[in-house]
Amino acid sequence: MAPAGDRAGYWGPPTSTLDWCEENYVVSSYIAEFWNTVSNLIFILPPIYGAIQSYKDGLEKRYIMAYLCVTAVGLGSWCFHMTLKYEMQLLDELPMIYSCCIFVYCLYECFKYKKTINYPLIFLLLAYSIGVSIVYLNWKQPVFHQVMYGVLVAVIVLRSVYIVLWVYPWLRGLGYTSLTVFLLGFLLWNVDNIFCEKLR
């Protein structure tokens, strides 16, 4: 829950099911959670560059789509933290599920020799996305979303570990660094949640 020092702002009282541990409207009356909002630039600008570069390099569309999905998550998260409105929360959280499905597809299709489409995998990931969306729209439990997102992240991590350990061992350093940074972010996210009332 958000700290008691919250102020009134342009977007009115929060309607989202989550209000993160940052005092609302302290920096700007137009941005509810200023630092949570502007930190999303890292999810918006570099992926746009990555999508453009992937297109220029002639990479498959799935890679361009993966970059654009990260951008979509960043934009949704920007809107959510800026407004703390429920609709914007969905614009943040549901694209997290969709983008992870794209990442899973990319990771499981990275060794194919012909440009074919894996329709069974697409169907499975599409069914997962639709199922999670329907349940989450009707059962507004953030923990449900977090668990469903966690399942996809676990699949991504396990597949990535397989790739860097047995297929491309020269990528181990990058793989370990990526996993460490991700786990550090997860740790800090939990510290923020657990010690919200005591830390600023």
Salt bridges, closest charged atoms under 4 A:
GLU23 OE2 - ARG200 NE 3.82
GLU33 OE1 - HIS81 ND1 2.57
GLU60 OE1 - ARG62 NE 2.92
GLU60 OE1 - LYS112 NZ 3.92
GLU109 OE1 - LYS112 NZ 3.74
